[in-house]
Amino acid sequence: MFFVRDANPGISVEGPSFGPTTGGTEVILDAWDALNCMGTDLNICPLPTVTFGGVPATVETDKFVHGALAVITPPNPKGMANVVVAGSRGTKSGRIFRYYEPNEAPPSTMFERLLVPVWGFGPGAFGSNWRTDVTVLNNTYFEIKPFGRSPIAMLSTESLDFGDSRAGGVLFFPPADFSSQIGFGSTIRDTSRQSEDYGTEIPVVRENEFRTTPFSLLNVPIDARFRDTVRIYNPDSVDETVIVQVYAMGAGNALATRSVVLLSGHPCALYDPCASDDPAFAMFDLQTMFPEVVGQQWVRVQVVPTLSRLWAMVTVTNNETQHVTAMTPQ
């Protein structure tokens, strides 16, 4: 559970500690010192008044347990708001809630930037038909509100829907307050062969997994039975050119180097983040881009960031069974 304490004792916010300027965020306040109630329902207790930045909030009378008060935030300007709880035992206040502007970039201090690398549906090679499923677990006692997305109920597991297919995946911004208590599952599968193969788990990439220094994808097989697809992502949605190098495994000699351009459907300027949920992205067939690998058994693919942080993976797909293996940075 996440607490934000104020210098004025008697009031704190148990979660969440921020919300959009449009209001509508359910916030749980610990305001025991201002209340005079031992019941579990505010309908049988003196009703307190709560304001955010001087604007009245809606008190949820059916959600009151041991002094924890549930309220719905009113609209307010961007920035810190003074929260005041006035009850029969007194008045307590504190600058304990911050408003953000939902039309601006998601503030990095409030939201974690996650990458869902694959979001696709429809026909593929060799008669395949692909489907992606992404699930989120909210293991907190609060409704969480990802940036630009619908709220996720407390203690629930819900499927995420990002709309139409996106070749470059999608960015997702859960509240940073509760990052450690939010879990994800992501699976791709060929529905034309689902009786033979359930599918492959694709990692949802946490913010601390993006790389700013060169990193490698090891033991990529070079075999006519498989197709190797390299996917590179810039989670800051910045269009850029990156360097990709391929090395032989074993002896480790360099086979070739190429420049690869990453593009976003809604790009952001460098050092000027925006609200785009489209990562800058490039995808290519390894043997087509690097014919020098032919004759090798295994290779190492190295990605060299040039402007900003990156992540990459290789999907190795069996041409007969359509089983996918995801190879990620180690």
C-alpha positions in Angstrom: 0.0 0.0 0.0 1.3 3.5 -0.9 1.1 6.4 1.5 1.9 10.1 0.9 2.3 11.8 4.3 1.9 15.5 4.9 3.6 17.6 7.6 0.2 18.2 9.2 -0.6 14.9 11.0 -4.0 13.3 10.7 -4.5 13.2 7.0 -2.8 11.2 4.3 -3.7 9.7 0.9 -3.6 5.9 0.8 -4.0 5.9 -3.0 -3.9 7.1 -5.6 -1.9 10.4 -5.0 -2.6 12.0 -8.4 -5.3 12.3 -11.1 -6.4 14.2 -14.2 -7.5 17.8 -14.1 -10.9 16.7 -15.3 -11.5 15.0 -11.9 -13.3 11.7 -11.4 -10.5 9.9 -9.6 -11.5 7.8 -6.6 -9.1 8.6 -3.8 -8.8 6.9 -0.4 -8.0 9.4 2.4 -6.8 8.4 5.9 -8.6 11.2 7.9 -9.4 9.5 11.2 -8.4 12.5 13.3 -11.1 14.6 11.6 -13.9 12.2 12.0 -16.1 11.0 14.8 -17.5 7.6 13.6 -17.0 4.0 14.6 -19.3 2.5 12.0 -18.6 1.1 8.6 -21.1 3.3 6.8 -21.1 7.1 6.6 -24.9 7.0 6.3 -25.1 6.4 10.1 -22.2 8.9 10.9 -21.8 12.7 10.8 -20.9 13.4 7.1 -17.6 15.2 6.6 -16.9 17.7 3.9 -13.9 17.3 1.6 -12.4 19.8 -0.8 -9.6 19.6 -3.3 -8.1 23.0 -4.0 -11.2 24.6 -2.5 -13.6 22.6 -4.8 -16.0 20.2 -3.1 -15.3 16.5 -3.7 -18.0 13.8 -3.7 -17.9 11.6 -0.5 -18.8 8.0 -1.1 -21.0 7.3 1.9 -20.9 3.5 1.3 -17.1 3.2 1.4 -15.9 4.0 4.9 -13.9 1.6 7.1 -11.9 2.5 10.2 -11.5 6.2 9.1 -10.5 5.5 5.5 -12.7 7.8 3.5 -13.4 7.3 -0.3 -14.0 10.4 -2.3 -14.2 11.4 -6.0 -12.0 14.2 -7.0 -13.5 17.4 -8.6 -11.9 19.2 -11.6 -8.9 21.4 -10.7 -6.0 23.1 -12.4 -2.7 21.3 -13.0 -0.4 21.0 -10.0 -0.6 20.2 -6.3 -4.0 20.7 -4.5 -4.6 21.3 -0.9 -7.0 18.6 0.5 -9.2 19.6 3.4 -11.3 17.2 5.4 -13.7 18.9 7.8 -15.4 16.5 10.3 -17.1 16.6 13.6 -13.8 16.2 15.5 -12.0 18.9 13.6 -10.4 19.9 10.3 -7.3 18.5 8.8 -5.6 19.5 5.6 -2.5 18.8 3.4 -1.1 19.4 0.0 -1.2 15.6 -0.8 -2.8 15.3 -4.3 -1.4 16.3 -7.6 -3.4 17.0 -10.8 -2.0 16.4 -14.2 -3.1 17.5 -17.6 -4.4 14.5 -19.6 -3.7 16.2 -23.0 0.0 16.5 -22.2 2.6 13.8 -22.0 2.2 11.3 -19.2 4.4 12.7 -16.3 7.3 10.3 -15.7 7.0 10.8 -12.0 3.4 9.6 -12.0 3.3 6.9 -14.7 5.5 4.0 -15.7 6.1 3.6 -19.5 5.5 0.0 -20.5 5.8 -1.6 -23.9 3.4 -4.2 -25.3 5.6 -5.4 -28.2 2.9 -7.2 -30.2 -0.7 -6.3 -30.8 -2.0 -7.9 -34.0 -4.8 -9.9 -35.5 -5.5 -11.5 -38.8 -3.9 -13.7 -41.5 -0.2 -14.4 -41.7 2.2 -16.6 -43.7 1.5 -20.3 -44.6 -2.2 -20.1 -43.7 -1.7 -18.8 -40.2 -4.3 -16.6 -38.5 -2.9 -14.6 -35.5 -4.4 -13.3 -32.3 -3.0 -11.4 -29.4 -4.3 -11.4 -25.8 -3.1 -9.0 -23.1 -4.2 -9.2 -19.5 -3.6 -6.9 -16.6 -3.8 -7.8 -12.9 -4.6 -5.0 -10.5 -3.5 -6.5 -7.1 -4.2 -3.3 -5.1 -7.2 -2.2 -3.0 -7.7 0.8 -5.3 -9.1 1.4 -8.7 -6.2 2.3 -10.9 -6.4 4.6 -13.8 -3.8 4.2 -16.5 -3.0 7.3 -18.5 -5.5 7.7 -21.4 -7.2 4.4 -20.6 -10.2 3.1 -18.8 -9.9 2.5 -15.0 -9.1 -1.1 -13.8 -11.1 -2.2 -10.8 -9.3 -3.2 -7.6 -8.3 -6.8 -7.0 -9.3 -7.7 -10.6 -7.9 -9.3 -13.8 -9.0 -7.6 -17.0 -8.3 -8.0 -20.7 -6.8 -5.0 -22.4 -8.1 -3.8 -25.8 -5.9 -1.5 -27.9 -8.2 -1.5 -30.9 -6.9 -2.4 -34.4 -3.7 -4.2 -35.0 -0.5 -2.2 -34.5 2.7 -3.6 -36.2 4.9 -1.8 -33.7 3.0 -2.7 -30.6 1.6 -0.2 -28.1 2.7 1.8 -25.1 0.8 1.5 -21.8 1.1 3.9 -18.8 0.0 2.5 -15.4 0.3 4.6 -12.3 3.9 4.4 -10.9 2.6 4.4 -7.3 1.4 0.8 -7.7 3.8 -0.5 -10.4 5.0 -3.4 -8.2 1.4 -4.6 -7.6 0.4 -4.6 -11.3 1.0 -7.7 -13.3 0.7 -8.5 -17.0 0.3 -11.5 -19.3 0.7 -11.3 -23.1 0.2 -14.2 -25.6 0.2 -14.6 -29.3 -1.2 -17.6 -31.0 -2.1 -19.0 -34.4 -5.9 -19.8 -34.1 -5.8 -22.0 -37.2 -3.6 -24.4 -35.2 -4.8 -23.8 -31.6 -5.6 -27.5 -31.1 -1.9 -28.2 -31.5 -0.2 -25.1 -29.9 -1.7 -22.8 -27.2 0.6 -20.0 -28.2 3.7 -18.1 -27.0 4.1 -15.7 -24.1 5.5 -12.3 -25.2 7.0 -10.2 -22.4 5.5 -6.9 -21.5 8.5 -4.7 -21.1 8.9 -2.6 -17.9 10.5 0.8 -18.0 13.7 -0.4 -16.3 14.3 -2.9 -19.1 14.9 -0.4 -21.9 18.5 -0.1 -22.8 20.7 2.9 -23.5 23.9 0.9 -24.3 24.5 -1.8 -26.9 22.8 -5.1 -26.2 22.6 -8.5 -27.8 20.1 -11.2 -28.8 22.0 -14.5 -28.6 21.8 -17.8 -30.4 19.5 -16.8 -33.2 19.2 -19.8 -35.5 19.9 -19.6 -39.2 17.8 -22.4 -40.7 15.5 -22.6 -43.7 12.9 -24.2 -41.6 12.5 -21.0 -39.6 11.9 -17.3 -40.3 13.7 -14.9 -38.0 12.0 -11.5 -37.6 13.9 -8.7 -35.8 11.8 -6.1 -34.0 13.3 -2.9 -32.5 11.4 -0.4 -30.4 12.0 3.2 -29.1 9.6 3.6 -26.2 9.9 7.4 -26.3 8.3 7.5 -29.8 11.4 9.3 -31.2 12.1 8.6 -34.9 15.8 7.7 -35.2 18.4 5.6 -37.0 20.0 2.8 -35.0 22.9 0.5 -35.8 22.4 -3.3 -36.0 25.4 -5.6 -36.1 25.5 -9.3 -36.7 28.2 -11.6 -35.3 29.0 -15.3 -35.8 28.6 -17.3 -32.6 31.6 -19.2 -31.4 34.5 -17.3 -33.2 32.5 -14.1 -32.7 33.7 -12.4 -35.9 31.5 -9.5 -37.3 29.5 -10.5 -40.3 27.8 -7.2 -41.3 26.5 -3.9 -40.0 23.4 -2.0 -41.2 21.6 1.2 -40.3 17.9 0.7 -39.5 15.4 3.5 -39.3 12.8 3.5 -36.5 9.5 5.3 -37.2 6.4 6.1 -35.0 2.9 6.6 -36.2 2.7 9.6 -33.9 6.3 10.6 -33.2 7.6 12.8 -30.4 10.5 15.3 -30.6 13.7 14.3 -28.9 13.8 15.5 -25.2 10.2 16.7 -25.6 7.9 13.8 -24.7 4.3 13.7 -25.9 1.2 11.6 -25.2 1.9 9.2 -28.1 1.3 5.5 -27.4 3.0 4.5 -30.7 6.6 3.5 -30.1 9.1 4.2 -32.9 9.6 0.8 -34.5 11.4 -1.2 -37.2 10.8 -4.8 -38.2 12.8 -6.9 -40.8 13.6 -10.4 -41.8 17.1 -11.2 -40.6 18.3 -13.2 -43.6 16.8 -10.6 -46.1 18.5 -7.7 -44.3 21.7 -9.6 -43.6 22.3 -12.2 -46.4 25.8 -12.5 -44.9 24.4 -14.8 -42.2 23.6 -17.6 -44.8 25.8 -20.6 -44.0 26.0 -19.8 -40.2 24.3 -22.1 -37.7 23.7 -19.4 -35.0 24.3 -15.7 -34.9 24.3 -12.9 -32.4 22.4 -9.7 -33.2 23.6 -6.6 -31.5 21.5 -3.4 -31.3 23.3 -0.1 -30.8 21.2 2.9 -29.5 22.2 6.2 -31.0 19.7 8.8 -29.5 17.6 7.3 -26.8 16.7 4.0 -25.1 15.6 0.9 -27.0 14.4 -2.6 -26.7 14.4 -5.4 -29.2 13.5 -9.1 -29.7 13.7 -11.7 -32.4 10.7 -13.9 -33.1 11.7 -17.3 -34.6 8.7 -18.9 -36.3 8.6 -22.5 -37.5 7.3 -22.5 -41.1 5.5 -25.8 -40.7 3.9 -25.6 -37.3 3.9 -21.7 -37.0 5.2 -22.1 -33.4 6.9 -18.9 -32.3 9.9 -18.6 -30.0 10.6 -15.1 -28.6 14.3 -14.3 -28.1 14.8 -11.2 -25.8 17.8 -9.4 -24.4 19.5 -11.2 -21.5 
